[in-house]
Amino acid sequence: MKKLFYVLGFLTFFILGIGAMFEFLTWPYRGIIVFIGFLFLNFGFIPTYFYQKFKQCES
């Protein structure tokens, strides 16, 4: 579970970083990349984080 958390975290912030770079340089598809990054953040990284914290408090 911890490996999934780290992979999702890296992937999420990598995509958001690339999206920020595209936004700064005003390259095409920057909005789509940032949107995908926020989808990963909201539906992947944050739920995994809270699930991990829940399991940690449970045991």
A tleap script that builds the chain and sets N, CA, C and O, in Angstrom:
source leaprc.protein.ff14SB
mol = sequence {
  NMET LYS LYS LEU PHE TYR VAL LEU GLY PHE
  LEU THR PHE PHE ILE LEU GLY ILE GLY ALA
  MET PHE GLU PHE LEU THR TRP PRO TYR ARG
  GLY ILE ILE VAL PHE ILE GLY PHE LEU PHE
  LEU ASN PHE GLY PHE ILE PRO THR TYR PHE
  TYR GLN LYS PHE LYS GLN CYS GLU CSER
}
set mol.1.N position { 0.825 -1.190 0.000 }
set mol.1.CA position { 0.000 0.000 0.000 }
set mol.1.C position { 0.869 1.253 0.000 }
set mol.1.O position { 0.542 2.253 -0.640 }
set mol.2.N position { 1.964 1.184 0.718 }
set mol.2.CA position { 2.849 2.343 0.786 }
set mol.2.C position { 3.498 2.624 -0.571 }
set mol.2.O position { 3.730 3.778 -0.934 }
set mol.3.N position { 3.787 1.557 -1.312 }
set mol.3.CA position { 4.387 1.719 -2.632 }
set mol.3.C position { 3.410 2.432 -3.580 }
set mol.3.O position { 3.811 3.306 -4.349 }
set mol.4.N position { 2.132 2.054 -3.518 }
set mol.4.CA position { 1.111 2.716 -4.320 }
set mol.4.C position { 1.006 4.186 -3.962 }
set mol.4.O position { 0.845 5.031 -4.842 }
set mol.5.N position { 1.096 4.496 -2.681 }
set mol.5.CA position { 1.035 5.877 -2.215 }
set mol.5.C position { 2.180 6.696 -2.803 }
set mol.5.O position { 1.965 7.811 -3.279 }
set mol.6.N position { 3.375 6.160 -2.775 }
set mol.6.CA position { 4.531 6.874 -3.301 }
set mol.6.C position { 4.466 7.021 -4.820 }
set mol.6.O position { 4.821 8.070 -5.358 }
set mol.7.N position { 4.019 5.989 -5.502 }
set mol.7.CA position { 3.904 6.060 -6.961 }
set mol.7.C position { 2.853 7.084 -7.360 }
set mol.7.O position { 3.092 7.893 -8.257 }
set mol.8.N position { 1.699 7.065 -6.712 }
set mol.8.CA position { 0.660 8.044 -7.012 }
set mol.8.C position { 1.114 9.464 -6.684 }
set mol.8.O position { 0.820 10.399 -7.429 }
set mol.9.N position { 1.813 9.624 -5.597 }
set mol.9.CA position { 2.319 10.938 -5.238 }
set mol.9.C position { 3.303 11.466 -6.264 }
set mol.9.O position { 3.213 12.619 -6.684 }
set mol.10.N position { 4.237 10.627 -6.663 }
set mol.10.CA position { 5.208 11.047 -7.667 }
set mol.10.C position { 4.525 11.387 -8.982 }
set mol.10.O position { 4.796 12.430 -9.577 }
set mol.11.N position { 3.643 10.511 -9.433 }
set mol.11.CA position { 2.945 10.716 -10.703 }
set mol.11.C position { 2.096 11.977 -10.673 }
set mol.11.O position { 2.078 12.739 -11.640 }
set mol.12.N position { 1.397 12.199 -9.573 }
set mol.12.CA position { 0.540 13.374 -9.450 }
set mol.12.C position { 1.347 14.656 -9.514 }
set mol.12.O position { 1.025 15.552 -10.294 }
set mol.13.N position { 2.374 14.754 -8.719 }
set mol.13.CA position { 3.131 15.993 -8.675 }
set mol.13.C position { 4.034 16.175 -9.890 }
set mol.13.O position { 4.389 17.303 -10.231 }
set mol.14.N position { 4.406 15.087 -10.544 }
set mol.14.CA position { 5.128 15.189 -11.807 }
set mol.14.C position { 4.222 15.781 -12.884 }
set mol.14.O position { 4.628 16.683 -13.617 }
set mol.15.N position { 2.995 15.271 -12.977 }
set mol.15.CA position { 2.043 15.786 -13.967 }
set mol.15.C position { 1.695 17.239 -13.669 }
set mol.15.O position { 1.618 18.054 -14.589 }
set mol.16.N position { 1.485 17.574 -12.412 }
set mol.16.CA position { 1.200 18.972 -12.067 }
set mol.16.C position { 2.398 19.876 -12.357 }
set mol.16.O position { 2.214 21.020 -12.771 }
set mol.17.N position { 3.594 19.394 -12.151 }
set mol.17.CA position { 4.791 20.175 -12.463 }
set mol.17.C position { 4.943 20.417 -13.961 }
set mol.17.O position { 5.273 21.521 -14.395 }
set mol.18.N position { 4.695 19.369 -14.741 }
set mol.18.CA position { 4.738 19.521 -16.192 }
set mol.18.C position { 3.655 20.485 -16.648 }
set mol.18.O position { 3.894 21.318 -17.522 }
set mol.19.N position { 2.463 20.381 -16.060 }
set mol.19.CA position { 1.378 21.299 -16.398 }
set mol.19.C position { 1.717 22.733 -16.043 }
set mol.19.O position { 1.384 23.653 -16.790 }
set mol.20.N position { 2.376 22.936 -14.912 }
set mol.20.CA position { 2.788 24.287 -14.523 }
set mol.20.C position { 3.836 24.831 -15.491 }
set mol.20.O position { 3.817 26.014 -15.833 }
set mol.21.N position { 4.744 23.972 -15.930 }
set mol.21.CA position { 5.739 24.406 -16.898 }
set mol.21.C position { 5.077 24.785 -18.220 }
set mol.21.O position { 5.424 25.801 -18.823 }
set mol.22.N position { 4.122 23.967 -18.669 }
set mol.22.CA position { 3.399 24.275 -19.901 }
set mol.22.C position { 2.617 25.577 -19.752 }
set mol.22.O position { 2.538 26.375 -20.686 }
set mol.23.N position { 2.043 25.783 -18.572 }
set mol.23.CA position { 1.282 27.011 -18.321 }
set mol.23.C position { 2.208 28.225 -18.361 }
set mol.23.O position { 1.848 29.257 -18.927 }
set mol.24.N position { 3.372 28.115 -17.781 }
set mol.24.CA position { 4.329 29.216 -17.752 }
set mol.24.C position { 4.824 29.558 -19.152 }
set mol.24.O position { 4.993 30.729 -19.493 }
set mol.25.N position { 5.053 28.525 -19.959 }
set mol.25.CA position { 5.572 28.740 -21.310 }
set mol.25.C position { 4.460 28.935 -22.343 }
set mol.25.O position { 4.741 29.124 -23.526 }
set mol.26.N position { 3.214 28.892 -21.905 }
set mol.26.CA position { 2.007 29.030 -22.751 }
set mol.26.C position { 2.036 28.091 -23.956 }
set mol.26.O position { 1.788 28.501 -25.090 }
set mol.27.N position { 2.341 26.833 -23.686 }
set mol.27.CA position { 2.316 25.818 -24.720 }
set mol.27.C position { 0.912 25.230 -24.809 }
set mol.27.O position { 0.123 25.371 -23.875 }
set mol.28.N position { 0.591 24.573 -25.925 }
set mol.28.CA position { -0.754 23.997 -26.054 }
set mol.28.C position { -0.968 22.806 -25.110 }
set mol.28.O position { -0.017 22.182 -24.639 }
set mol.29.N position { -2.228 22.520 -24.857 }
set mol.29.CA position { -2.685 21.406 -24.002 }
set mol.29.C position { -2.328 21.589 -22.540 }
set mol.29.O position { -2.375 20.626 -21.775 }
set mol.30.N position { -1.971 22.797 -22.131 }
set mol.30.CA position { -1.595 23.025 -20.731 }
set mol.30.C position { -2.774 22.842 -19.799 }
set mol.30.O position { -2.605 22.322 -18.696 }
set mol.31.N position { -3.965 23.253 -20.209 }
set mol.31.CA position { -5.151 23.103 -19.366 }
set mol.31.C position { -5.509 21.651 -19.141 }
set mol.31.O position { -5.902 21.264 -18.041 }
set mol.32.N position { -5.373 20.845 -20.184 }
set mol.32.CA position { -5.695 19.420 -20.074 }
set mol.32.C position { -4.722 18.721 -19.128 }
set mol.32.O position { -5.127 17.886 -18.319 }
set mol.33.N position { -3.449 19.063 -19.229 }
set mol.33.CA position { -2.437 18.428 -18.371 }
set mol.33.C position { -2.666 18.799 -16.910 }
set mol.33.O position { -2.582 17.940 -16.032 }
set mol.34.N position { -2.952 20.062 -16.647 }
set mol.34.CA position { -3.218 20.484 -15.270 }
set mol.34.C position { -4.488 19.823 -14.755 }
set mol.34.O position { -4.541 19.415 -13.595 }
set mol.35.N position { -5.505 19.711 -15.590 }
set mol.35.CA position { -6.747 19.049 -15.203 }
set mol.35.C position { -6.508 17.583 -14.849 }
set mol.35.O position { -7.035 17.091 -13.851 }
set mol.36.N position { -5.727 16.893 -15.652 }
set mol.36.CA position { -5.405 15.485 -15.365 }
set mol.36.C position { -4.616 15.376 -14.061 }
set mol.36.O position { -4.829 14.444 -13.285 }
set mol.37.N position { -3.717 16.313 -13.817 }
set mol.37.CA position { -2.966 16.318 -12.566 }
set mol.37.C position { -3.867 16.485 -11.358 }
set mol.37.O position { -3.684 15.811 -10.345 }
set mol.38.N position { -4.847 17.386 -11.460 }
set mol.38.CA position { -5.776 17.566 -10.346 }
set mol.38.C position { -6.718 16.373 -10.183 }
set mol.38.O position { -7.139 16.065 -9.068 }
set mol.39.N position { -7.050 15.701 -11.286 }
set mol.39.CA position { -7.835 14.468 -11.158 }
set mol.39.C position { -7.054 13.409 -10.383 }
set mol.39.O position { -7.597 12.760 -9.488 }
set mol.40.N position { -5.786 13.239 -10.728 }
set mol.40.CA position { -4.941 12.296 -9.988 }
set mol.40.C position { -4.848 12.688 -8.516 }
set mol.40.O position { -4.875 11.826 -7.638 }
set mol.41.N position { -4.740 13.977 -8.249 }
set mol.41.CA position { -4.636 14.447 -6.876 }
set mol.41.C position { -5.917 14.158 -6.101 }
set mol.41.O position { -5.862 13.619 -4.995 }
set mol.42.N position { -7.069 14.510 -6.670 }
set mol.42.CA position { -8.336 14.395 -5.955 }
set mol.42.C position { -8.874 12.974 -5.873 }
set mol.42.O position { -9.511 12.617 -4.882 }
set mol.43.N position { -8.636 12.164 -6.880 }
set mol.43.CA position { -9.218 10.823 -6.897 }
set mol.43.C position { -8.199 9.704 -6.712 }
set mol.43.O position { -8.571 8.530 -6.707 }
set mol.44.N position { -6.935 10.041 -6.563 }
set mol.44.CA position { -5.916 9.027 -6.374 }
set mol.44.C position { -5.078 9.252 -5.136 }
set mol.44.O position { -5.057 8.416 -4.232 }
set mol.45.N position { -4.388 10.376 -5.092 }
set mol.45.CA position { -3.413 10.612 -4.033 }
set mol.45.C position { -4.076 10.897 -2.687 }
set mol.45.O position { -3.715 10.281 -1.684 }
set mol.46.N position { -5.030 11.810 -2.647 }
set mol.46.CA position { -5.665 12.180 -1.372 }
set mol.46.C position { -6.437 11.018 -0.749 }
set mol.46.O position { -6.284 10.783 0.450 }
set mol.47.N position { -7.272 10.265 -1.511 }
set mol.47.CA position { -7.929 9.106 -0.880 }
set mol.47.C position { -6.946 8.047 -0.376 }
set mol.47.O position { -7.163 7.439 0.672 }
set mol.48.N position { -5.867 7.833 -1.131 }
set mol.48.CA position { -4.859 6.870 -0.690 }
set mol.48.C position { -4.189 7.343 0.595 }
set mol.48.O position { -3.910 6.540 1.486 }
set mol.49.N position { -3.933 8.633 0.689 }
set mol.49.CA position { -3.330 9.201 1.891 }
set mol.49.C position { -4.231 8.983 3.108 }
set mol.49.O position { -3.767 8.524 4.152 }
set mol.50.N position { -5.517 9.311 2.974 }
set mol.50.CA position { -6.422 9.161 4.109 }
set mol.50.C position { -6.670 7.691 4.458 }
set mol.50.O position { -6.844 7.357 5.630 }
set mol.51.N position { -6.686 6.818 3.460 }
set mol.51.CA position { -6.826 5.390 3.738 }
set mol.51.C position { -5.615 4.875 4.508 }
set mol.51.O position { -5.750 4.082 5.439 }
set mol.52.N position { -4.445 5.327 4.114 }
set mol.52.CA position { -3.224 4.917 4.818 }
set mol.52.C position { -3.242 5.417 6.260 }
set mol.52.O position { -2.870 4.680 7.173 }
set mol.53.N position { -3.666 6.653 6.475 }
set mol.53.CA position { -3.737 7.189 7.828 }
set mol.53.C position { -4.799 6.453 8.658 }
set mol.53.O position { -4.605 6.231 9.853 }
set mol.54.N position { -5.912 6.077 8.031 }
set mol.54.CA position { -6.946 5.333 8.723 }
set mol.54.C position { -6.436 3.970 9.163 }
set mol.54.O position { -6.682 3.546 10.292 }
set mol.55.N position { -5.725 3.280 8.271 }
set mol.55.CA position { -5.171 1.973 8.620 }
set mol.55.C position { -4.106 2.093 9.700 }
set mol.55.O position { -3.966 1.199 10.534 }
set mol.56.N position { -3.351 3.194 9.692 }
set mol.56.CA position { -2.313 3.391 10.697 }
set mol.56.C position { -2.928 3.612 12.080 }
set mol.56.O position { -2.406 3.106 13.074 }
set mol.57.N position { -4.024 4.359 12.153 }
set mol.57.CA position { -4.674 4.608 13.438 }
set mol.57.C position { -5.419 3.374 13.936 }
set mol.57.O position { -5.571 3.175 15.142 }
set mol.58.N position { -5.879 2.553 13.009 }
set mol.58.CA position { -6.648 1.361 13.356 }
set mol.58.C position { -5.777 0.311 14.028 }
set mol.58.O position { -6.242 -0.400 14.919 }
set mol.59.N position { -4.530 0.206 13.616 }
set mol.59.CA position { -3.670 -0.845 14.164 }
set mol.59.C position { -2.836 -0.380 15.322 }
set mol.59.O position { -2.066 -1.161 15.881 }
savepdb mol mol.pdb
quit
